[in-house]
Amino acid sequence: MRKHPECGVIITGDFNQLRDNFMKTHYRFVQVVNVVTRGQAILDKIWTNMEEVYTPPVTISELGSSDHNMVLLKPKAKNSVDTGCVTRCMGPKEKATFSMALSAIKWEPLFRLDSCADQYSYYQTVICNLMEICFPTKIVTRHTADKPWVTDWFRDLVRKRQRAHMSGDLNQAKILRNKVNRAASKLKYNFYQTQIAAMHESGSHDWWKHMKTIMGLKTNGKSCMQGLANKTTDGDCGLLANTMNDFFVSVSDHLPRLNKSHKVFEVNEELPDQYVISVCTTFKALESVKANKATGPDNIPAWVLRNYANVLAPPLTAIFNNSLREGVLPMEWKMANVIPLPKTSPPVSIEKDIRPISLTPIAAKVFESIIMKWVDETIEGEIDAKQFGGISGTSTTDVLVELVHMWYKATDKLNSYVRVVMLDFSKAFDLINHHLLLDKLQSYGLPAHILRWMATFLLDRTQRVKIGNEYSHSGHPNGGVPQGTLSGPKCFLVYINDLRTTVPLYKYVDDSTLFEICEEMMYLLYKSRLILLLDGQNRMT
């Protein structure tokens, strides 16, 4: 156990008079047999550290001359095989073919098109057609018990070994067995070395993510959603996706829908030269894209944009600039695949235990990153100095150190008290009123073309929930900003920026900490201040 703390252990047998409580106190094992196994006593026991993996044990009749019942312990689920997984062939040969074909594309027809929508349609058609030709689809099998280091090449090698064994070719089976063992050792070593190397330069969030992967603690979101579907929709994940999407959309039903009659859409002047995006700017933004980012509704992978930034920067620059000039955004860039992320494991309630994370097209995120730099330049001096979330160079560590320092310093004095109230905005990103948000952005002096683009980004957005291979119908929320976009956190910071109190108020995005240092327990005064704060919070919606 010391050498392999992550291993699974099952200890079974006829314990009779053996004192076995040490297994619980020393090793935290659980005894799962709760039915009599001989006469009226439980003599045959099963101690394990994997009780959640098995169904409650049952007894069956004795075997042979034994007077003990047999105990049957079944796993909750078999290692199922997902035979419906469709993927693309993306080997070195296919990527080389795609690279040559993409480099040969002439983008002059796109540059001659007048509207942003037409340019994007041309761009989307070219990229998707090339991917269909160069990266044909294939159906592959995936086992739920597969380790994270298992590759398609390794699976194929295992199949060859199995075929040789089944055909009776024992010499070939032995050769392939040795190859499989060597390959497994090498793949495991390379995988874990890569994971550990990545941890040296990662932040706390990514560090824990890597640790959970290495230790096998990573939650399987698909299995969590299947469990929730079993409880709420009789196992129908498609119906669960529709139910979730209806709920996510309904959260903002009471908010007024944004339309083009809002004053920020009235822009008559030409786009200033300082906001004309250069090919170099787009190229740098594309190069900074993480290649393993999840693909959005447009089905263009992040690695395509990153690896071929020099080829795709000119057409995307033309689309970006036309979008700013016209104040429009391709409808595909306003779509989002919502991935339900469980807050607890396992989730029980759609309303309380699920956080919606939006996957938007990668090209739209690249455009957002350029726009957000201009937004930051405008609002940089306006954001509350006590806001530590979503601000470059700040972290949870900064706010915690400052808060704890102030509390310790205050309580060093005799008869000093610190009262603390910690607030969390419920459905914070989903309850943003677009009209109020745009008014606040305008009050900070955001340039007219950038402000109109922000309004266009929020106007008529659509979303659908994705669970595995199941998609819900589309929904149109009245308010809110999608979680998972670059502009979402910044919009929320602006939205709550004018939430101020007469006592210290520290914020970390949607988490707020209010405290007061006093020499006596002035409950009524503190209560009145808290009521004023909550009234201010309510006025924002």
Buried (B, 14 or more C-beta within 10 A) or exposed (E): EEEEEEEEEBBEEEBEEEEBEEBEEEEEBBBBBEEEBBEEEBBBBBBBBBBEEBEEBEBEEEEEEEEBBEBEBEEEEEEEEEEEEEEBBBEEEBBEBBBEBBEEBEBEEBEEBEEBBBBBBBBBEBBEEBBEEBBEEEEBEBEEEBEEBBEEEBBEBBEBBEEBBEEEEEEBBEBBBEBBEEBBEEBBEEBBEEBEEEBEEEEEEEBEBBBEBBEEEEEEBBBBBBBBBEEBBEEBBBBBBBBBBBBBBEBBEEBEBBEEEBEBBEBEEEBEEEBEBEBEBBBBBBEEBEEEBBBBBBEBBBBBBBBBBEBBBBBBBBBBBBBBBBBBBBEBBBBBBBBBBBEEEBBBEBEEBBBBBBBBBBBBBBBBBBBBEBBEEBBEEBBBEBBBBBBEEEBEEEBBEBBEEBBEEBEEEEEBBBBEBEBEBEBBBBBBBBBBBBEBBBEBEBBBBBBBBBBBBBBEBBBBBBBBEBBBEEBEBBBBBBBBBBBBBBBBBBBBBEBEBEBBBBBBBBBBBBBBBBEEEBEEEBEEBBEEBEEBBEEBB
